[in-house]
Amino acid sequence: MSLTCGIVGLPNVGKSMLFNILTKSNVPSKNFPFCTIQPNIGISLIEDKRIDNIFKIIKSKNVVKSYIKFVDIAGLIKNSHLGYGLGNKFLENIKKVDAILHVVRFFKTCDVIHVNNKINPKYDVDLVNVELMLSDYQDCKRYIKYYEKQIYKESFKLKAYNLEILSVLKKCVSKLKKNIMISNICFVKSERKILNSFNFITNKPFIYIANIDLEDFFLLKIQKKIPIMLKSFPYKIFPVCINFNKKYIYNKSSNNDMLLNFFLEDIKKIVYVTFNLLKLQTFFTIGKKETKSWIIKKGTKAIDAANIIHTDFKKGFIRAKIVSYKDFMFYKSINLLKKYGKYRLEGKDYILSDGDIVNFLFNI
């Protein structure tokens, strides 16, 4: 399962610096708008002690860890939905991701240009969100025109389904007009299924990232006090200090490892926050050649997990041999696990638990 997370926000808020830290990259991060034109793409491994522990016992030739793909998307500005600042191109990039990290400028340093010449996090967030909603509004209107034409061409059964699609789209339009993001609209299960077949930006999960000043960072970490600007912010937000000091990131000869880790600790948590936001979990496959972790949605059935590994596994699915991570670490031996009946056979409808170690039995 490929998972992609887009990093968005106004220009000069720290998006590229955050991308560099998360993916250990070194893309340009300069003090002027639209330094990033083409989206930068990198990966961040999901560090999971469980796969390291399994690997030590199995002693496979290789270990393959799961990862999240991050996309550094150029800054949005007012009227991006109309193409300002190459906005249409940037919005198309956002539509392709699974989740969105919205970086918000809280730091006040004067040597970094603010595109609106004023530090106002609430205004900045609302500006970007309005552009995203206007983009979805335009797409909704375009889809409505298409499905209204389709109604007169299709069979009765398909006509009824198209009418249901139109109802969902019109509901979105009415709420978007009132500045309500699609993810905040109430839908029944059947409507939500239809909605998820479209790639609307404001239907995606969001994490707001506050890029705070060094002083506010120490206030939070050392004195355990919440800065005033964070207190008054109306959205749930994840505070980090992205701009702490570039030399600590890029100067490999630096002896400030402890200080560096102090700053990076919260930033690295973003990977796990994203993982949980998308309601994901991990299962493992083991063998002499490799020990590997796989990402799946919570509630995934065994047959669908098999398909993630290879389509042949799904086509010829017979059974799944399952052992829990807890049992595996207790016995630390395949033979003992079999002896005490800890390996169990499950059918295609078995819902995988987080940490399951799976061997799919199939026949083609």
Salt bridges, closest charged atoms under 4 A:
GLU47 OE1 - LYS65 NZ 2.99
ASP48 OD2 - ARG50 NH2 2.90
ASP52 OD1 - LYS65 NZ 3.24
GLU92 OE2 - LYS95 NZ 2.75
ASP124 OD2 - HIS114 NE2 2.93
ASP126 OD2 - LYS122 NZ 2.31
GLU131 OE1 - HIS81 ND1 2.72
ASP139 OD2 - LYS95 NZ 2.81
ASP139 OD1 - ARG142 NH2 2.88
GLU148 OE2 - LYS170 NZ 3.78
GLU191 OE1 - LYS171 NZ 3.51
ASP213 OD2 - LYS108 NZ 3.06
ASP216 OD2 - LYS108 NZ 3.69
ASP266 OD2 - LYS221 NZ 3.36
ASP266 OD1 - LYS269 NZ 3.47
ASP304 OD1 - LYS314 NZ 3.80
ASP312 OD2 - HIS310 ND1 3.83
GLU346 OE2 - ARG344 NE 3.03
ASP349 OD1 - LYS301 NZ 3.71
ASP354 OD2 - ARG50 NH1 3.09
